[in-house]
Amino acid sequence: MLTIQRFYFLSAPEDGSKTDWAGRGEGSVRIEHDGDIVRFYESGHFALQSAQPSQTIPFSNVYRWSFFADRVSLHHERRGADAAVWLFDLVTSDNDGDVLISDQAHVCVDDLYAARLTIDSDGFHLDWTITGPRKNERLHYRYLAASTTSEQS
């Protein structure tokens, strides 16, 4: 995780979604490491599929990964460490030690957020599902280490 430097993601609304939030993003990751905590400072651009070809939206996020013996907790720190939002704990899948799944979904108003993290030799994949009255979204993030030369989704 400490070697991650960049990421790509695809956003795809599925049947029943009312968001039309389809598109592709990419960016860089700056890592801060302090004991059992790793922070990802992410910045990049997102291109909406329905927008003009050259139109992109800049974004930034901060994610805090806290490592414990039996789980990894993920927090969103976009508004600062003191206002961090717990998203979920990721635990080992019963079948595969290289796969972590959210122990329970994160509830945000009427929406549920869950994820599956798959580790590989170049970094990891983080697949999100977001469901709710207006949402049925799938996000596929691909985090890559510094030495990786291609996206390899």
Rosetta silent file (secondary structure, phi, psi, omega in degrees, C-alpha in Angstrom):
SEQUENCE: MLTIQRFYFLSAPEDGSKTDWAGRGEGSVRIEHDGDIVRFYESGHFALQSAQPSQTIPFSNVYRWSFFADRVSLHHERRGADAAVWLFDLVTSDNDGDVLISDQAHVCVDDLYAARLTIDSDGFHLDWTITGPRKNERLHYRYLAASTTSEQS
SCORE:     score description
SCORE:     0.000 S_00000001
   1 L     0.000  -29.746 -177.594    0.000    0.000    0.000 S_00000001
   2 L   -73.663  -11.563 -179.982    2.894    2.349    0.664 S_00000001
   3 L   -95.843   -2.550 -178.684    4.044    2.144   -2.966 S_00000001
   4 E   -65.344  133.311  178.101    0.764    3.378   -4.492 S_00000001
   5 E  -131.716  -15.387 -178.837    1.204    6.557   -6.534 S_00000001
   6 E  -151.873  166.444 -179.716   -1.678    6.741   -8.969 S_00000001
   7 E  -151.958  159.709  174.569   -5.187    5.510   -9.645 S_00000001
   8 E  -131.801  151.877  172.068   -7.841    5.216  -12.323 S_00000001
   9 E  -150.838  153.459  175.606  -11.548    4.732  -11.857 S_00000001
  10 E  -120.104  136.046  176.675  -14.701    4.063  -13.798 S_00000001
  11 E  -115.906  126.929 -176.400  -18.134    5.128  -12.605 S_00000001
  12 E  -137.752  111.948  173.264  -21.124    3.291  -14.030 S_00000001
  13 E   -71.501  144.961  179.597  -24.755    3.779  -13.065 S_00000001
  14 L  -112.591 -177.413 -177.663  -26.794    0.587  -13.316 S_00000001
  15 L   -48.760  131.483  177.451  -30.501   -0.125  -13.800 S_00000001
  16 L    91.986  -11.551  179.648  -32.654    2.167  -11.677 S_00000001
  17 L   -72.015  140.637  178.386  -29.985    4.821  -11.089 S_00000001
  18 L  -113.630   14.066 -175.348  -31.134    8.395  -11.466 S_00000001
  19 L   -93.927  -28.776 -175.675  -27.701   10.024  -11.182 S_00000001
  20 L    54.203   36.347 -177.770  -26.234    9.577  -14.691 S_00000001
  21 L   -93.989   58.714  179.364  -22.822    9.723  -13.021 S_00000001
  22 L   -98.104  136.361  177.645  -21.021    7.693  -15.701 S_00000001
  23 E   169.421 -165.966 -174.308  -17.455    8.487  -16.565 S_00000001
  24 E  -138.455  138.451  177.907  -13.762    7.980  -16.025 S_00000001
  25 E  -131.962  163.711  174.338  -11.282    9.535  -13.641 S_00000001
  26 E  -158.216  158.998 -179.881   -7.609    9.375  -12.891 S_00000001
  27 E  -176.199 -170.158 -178.819   -5.144   10.969  -10.580 S_00000001
  28 E  -115.840  158.552  179.823   -2.164   10.744   -8.304 S_00000001
  29 E  -124.736  128.138  170.159   -1.796    9.602   -4.709 S_00000001
  30 E  -105.709  130.997 -175.217    0.523   11.098   -2.116 S_00000001
  31 E  -102.506  137.048  166.176    1.061    8.768    0.856 S_00000001
  32 E  -121.664  131.633 -176.166    1.514    9.655    4.528 S_00000001
  33 E  -124.024  127.435  179.185    2.383    6.781    6.833 S_00000001
  34 E  -143.190   94.994 -178.946    2.228    6.942   10.639 S_00000001
  35 L    64.841 -121.943 -178.885    2.359    3.599   12.433 S_00000001
  36 L   -90.058   13.206 -179.700   -0.776    1.589   11.593 S_00000001
  37 E  -118.046  133.222  175.211   -2.333    4.491    9.680 S_00000001
  38 E  -125.296  128.684  176.623   -1.841    5.256    5.992 S_00000001
  39 E  -109.163  134.524  173.826   -3.383    8.331    4.393 S_00000001
  40 E  -103.641  115.188  172.720   -4.040    8.611    0.680 S_00000001
  41 E   -97.914  105.447 -173.888   -4.109   12.211   -0.528 S_00000001
  42 E  -103.793  138.627  172.200   -5.775   11.849   -3.917 S_00000001
  43 E  -145.522  144.574 -178.658   -6.084   14.478   -6.621 S_00000001
  44 E  -179.190 -158.479 -178.851   -7.133   14.168  -10.222 S_00000001
  45 E  -134.425  144.732  178.083   -9.759   14.778  -12.876 S_00000001
  46 E  -120.143  132.287  177.485  -13.058   13.130  -13.691 S_00000001
  47 E  -109.573  114.715  176.032  -14.600   13.193  -17.185 S_00000001
  48 E   -69.733  133.661 -179.033  -18.365   12.753  -17.289 S_00000001
  49 L   -60.128  -35.373 -176.865  -19.385   10.507  -20.161 S_00000001
  50 L   -84.942   -5.355 -177.445  -22.274   12.821  -21.089 S_00000001
  51 L   -86.304  172.700  174.877  -20.140   16.018  -21.049 S_00000001
  52 L   -57.539  148.088 -174.250  -18.176   17.613  -23.865 S_00000001
  53 L   -53.998  -35.422 -175.772  -15.108   15.512  -24.741 S_00000001
  54 L   -95.459    0.636 -175.803  -12.586   17.919  -23.239 S_00000001
  55 L   -85.655  121.174  177.194  -14.567   18.858  -20.124 S_00000001
  56 L  -127.717  157.591  179.822  -13.190   17.422  -16.868 S_00000001
  57 E  -113.375  121.009  176.462  -13.971   18.043  -13.217 S_00000001
  58 E   -73.032  149.282  177.004  -11.040   18.389  -10.792 S_00000001
  59 E  -148.602  162.126  172.716  -11.361   16.559   -7.464 S_00000001
  60 E  -148.992  149.040  178.852   -9.404   15.733   -4.324 S_00000001
  61 E  -146.878  157.617  170.787   -9.979   13.313   -1.460 S_00000001
  62 E  -128.809  123.301  176.871   -8.206   12.094    1.638 S_00000001
  63 E  -116.223  134.496  177.616   -8.717    8.502    2.751 S_00000001
  64 E  -107.670  119.852  176.022   -7.392    7.112    6.036 S_00000001
  65 E  -102.736  118.715  178.765   -6.617    3.398    6.106 S_00000001
  66 E  -112.040  125.043 -174.102   -6.193    2.083    9.678 S_00000001
  67 E  -100.541  128.517  177.543   -4.733   -1.397   10.008 S_00000001
  68 L  -125.912  168.728 -178.633   -5.742   -3.800   12.779 S_00000001
  69 L   -60.184  -35.296 -173.775   -5.052   -7.501   13.281 S_00000001
  70 L  -114.501    3.042 -176.725   -8.498   -8.525   12.043 S_00000001
  71 L  -167.319  167.044  171.219   -9.595   -5.653    9.773 S_00000001
  72 E  -123.268  123.210  178.533   -8.757   -2.491    7.870 S_00000001
  73 E   -95.930  136.430  178.652  -10.899    0.556    8.654 S_00000001
  74 E  -115.761  127.528  177.881  -11.470    3.117    5.931 S_00000001
  75 E  -122.923  149.134  174.649  -12.324    6.735    6.744 S_00000001
  76 E  -102.486  123.090 -177.150  -12.945    9.691    4.464 S_00000001
  77 L  -115.722   31.742 -177.004  -11.079   12.817    5.617 S_00000001
  78 L   -56.495  -34.148 -179.006  -12.002   15.277    2.885 S_00000001
  79 L  -100.381   16.980  176.601  -12.996   17.835    5.537 S_00000001
  80 L   108.565  158.105 -177.305  -10.039   17.055    7.807 S_00000001
  81 H   -62.274  -35.159 -179.428   -8.935   14.357   10.249 S_00000001
  82 H   -72.567  -17.872  179.445  -11.136   15.764   13.039 S_00000001
  83 H  -114.082   28.142 -177.434  -14.216   15.494   10.796 S_00000001
  84 L   -62.846  142.206  177.496  -13.392   12.050    9.384 S_00000001
  85 E  -108.487  120.096  176.174  -16.319    9.922    8.236 S_00000001
  86 E   -69.695  129.140  179.367  -16.034    6.199    8.916 S_00000001
  87 E   -96.312  -55.652  178.052  -16.949    4.334    5.737 S_00000001
  88 E  -176.320  167.369  171.054  -16.560    0.674    6.686 S_00000001
  89 E  -101.044  136.761  175.446  -14.241   -2.019    7.953 S_00000001
  90 E  -102.082  130.919 -178.844  -12.777   -4.396    5.417 S_00000001
  91 E  -124.981  159.885 -179.406  -12.277   -7.988    6.558 S_00000001
  92 E   -63.798  135.582  174.606  -10.766  -11.033    4.899 S_00000001
  93 L   -69.078  147.551 -179.417  -13.050  -12.908    2.569 S_00000001
  94 L   -59.084  -30.174 -171.776  -13.692  -16.503    3.654 S_00000001
  95 L   -97.021  -20.122 -169.831  -12.263  -17.855    0.414 S_00000001
  96 L  -150.642  123.794  179.423   -9.242  -15.698   -0.380 S_00000001
  97 L   -70.643  -15.136  178.186   -6.675  -13.852    1.742 S_00000001
  98 L   -91.664    5.436  179.900   -6.054  -11.387   -1.119 S_00000001
  99 E  -123.224  128.237  174.788   -9.676  -10.226   -1.043 S_00000001
 100 E  -117.089  141.043  179.176  -11.174   -7.979    1.626 S_00000001
 101 E  -126.449  153.075  178.605  -14.879   -7.167    1.794 S_00000001
 102 E   -66.562  132.148 -178.812  -16.797   -4.589    3.781 S_00000001
 103 L   -64.900  -39.791  174.573  -17.989   -6.097    7.029 S_00000001
 104 L  -151.335  155.057 -178.632  -21.186   -4.049    6.850 S_00000001
 105 L   -72.756  147.066  173.390  -22.396   -1.322    4.533 S_00000001
 106 E   -83.183  130.881  179.440  -21.914    2.334    5.405 S_00000001
 107 E   -99.275  125.201  175.309  -25.228    4.167    5.706 S_00000001
 108 E  -128.719  101.626 -174.129  -25.364    7.723    4.370 S_00000001
 109 L    56.790 -108.373 -179.419  -28.919    9.063    4.680 S_00000001
 110 L  -102.426    3.702 -174.425  -30.825    6.583    2.438 S_00000001
 111 E  -105.312  148.699  177.341  -27.787    5.175    0.628 S_00000001
 112 E  -115.416  130.494  178.962  -25.647    2.129    1.367 S_00000001
 113 E  -114.485  128.866  176.561  -21.939    2.017    0.492 S_00000001
 114 E  -138.464  162.837 -177.633  -20.044   -1.287    0.357 S_00000001
 115 E  -151.309  162.279  175.901  -16.727   -2.354   -1.161 S_00000001
 116 E  -136.117  124.588 -179.561  -14.481   -5.222   -2.166 S_00000001
 117 E  -110.294  127.613  179.481  -10.696   -4.815   -2.226 S_00000001
 118 E  -120.890  120.324 -178.260   -8.580   -7.221   -4.274 S_00000001
 119 E   -87.999  138.468  172.094   -4.795   -7.179   -3.844 S_00000001
 120 E  -140.950 -176.440 -172.638   -2.477   -8.041   -6.725 S_00000001
 121 L   -69.589  -20.371 -177.585    1.204   -7.660   -7.569 S_00000001
 122 L  -100.375   -6.580 -176.112    0.812   -4.146   -9.052 S_00000001
 123 E   151.794 -127.519  177.269   -1.406   -2.623   -6.358 S_00000001
 124 E  -158.881  160.578  174.066   -5.080   -3.240   -5.713 S_00000001
 125 E  -106.656  140.183  173.719   -8.621   -2.903   -7.046 S_00000001
 126 E  -128.694  109.901 -178.022  -11.344   -1.306   -4.942 S_00000001
 127 E  -103.678  119.163 -178.872  -14.862   -1.979   -6.221 S_00000001
 128 E  -102.542  147.205  165.941  -17.624    0.100   -4.656 S_00000001
 129 E  -124.899  136.523  178.261  -21.384   -0.372   -4.780 S_00000001
 130 E  -129.497  116.976 -178.307  -23.695    2.464   -3.833 S_00000001
 131 E  -127.046  148.732  178.835  -27.403    1.709   -3.600 S_00000001
 132 L   178.083 -173.797 -177.012  -30.380    3.746   -2.492 S_00000001
 133 L   -57.752  -34.721 -179.077  -33.676    5.218   -3.668 S_00000001
 134 L  -110.836   -6.647 -171.698  -31.954    7.236   -6.414 S_00000001
 135 L  -121.114  142.392  167.533  -28.676    5.341   -6.704 S_00000001
 136 E  -153.329   80.240 -169.835  -27.462    2.068   -8.115 S_00000001
 137 E  -113.496  149.659  171.889  -23.810    2.811   -8.841 S_00000001
 138 E  -127.027  127.073  176.134  -20.692    0.776   -9.420 S_00000001
 139 E  -119.161  129.820  176.868  -17.263    2.350   -9.046 S_00000001
 140 E  -117.437  111.557  176.974  -14.130    0.462  -10.020 S_00000001
 141 E  -101.038  140.396  175.131  -10.883    1.955   -8.706 S_00000001
 142 E  -124.479  110.488  178.434   -7.483    0.667   -9.774 S_00000001
 143 E   -98.144  131.098 -173.901   -4.615    1.764   -7.522 S_00000001
 144 E  -123.592  144.231  177.349   -1.150    1.273   -8.961 S_00000001
 145 E   -74.777  164.934 -176.859    2.344    1.197   -7.525 S_00000001
 146 L   -58.657  -36.459 -173.896    5.081    3.495   -8.750 S_00000001
 147 L   -81.587   -7.004 -178.147    6.811    0.839  -10.865 S_00000001
 148 L   -77.838  133.514 -175.530    3.671   -0.104  -12.835 S_00000001
 149 L  -101.621  -10.199 -179.431    3.730    1.239  -16.386 S_00000001
 150 L  -136.149  165.417 -177.136    0.161    0.598  -17.534 S_00000001
 151 L   -65.311  -42.346  178.721   -3.370    0.891  -16.228 S_00000001
 152 L    44.322   62.075 -178.312   -4.046   -2.878  -16.259 S_00000001
 153 L   -63.834    0.000    0.000   -7.718   -2.648  -15.222 S_00000001
